[in-house]
Amino acid sequence: AFCDKSIVPERLTGPQLSFNFTIRKQCKGVLKMKKYQCVCGYVYDPAVGDPDNGIAPGTAFEDLPEDWSCPACGLDKSNFEPLD
């Protein structure tokens, strides 16, 4: 995963330090986004997105297109509830 700690080393110097900081900032944003569960049980995880349907990782549920539907059952976004 893009935000996996093993991919983002703890200690870097020079140009790598700036790159490391940028990735950590992006990862924190993705990790703060809520997951949503459909009534069928499917969980939309913004860190994963829905690549099979053109939704990139890092896309918040709120930013999904209005016509997006559950890839498991086909129901629309109104059938999803946020997970704690």
Salt bridges, closest charged atoms under 4 A:
GLU10 OE2 - ARG24 NH2 2.88
ASP45 OD2 - LYS35 NZ 3.76
GLU66 OE2 - LYS77 NZ 3.92
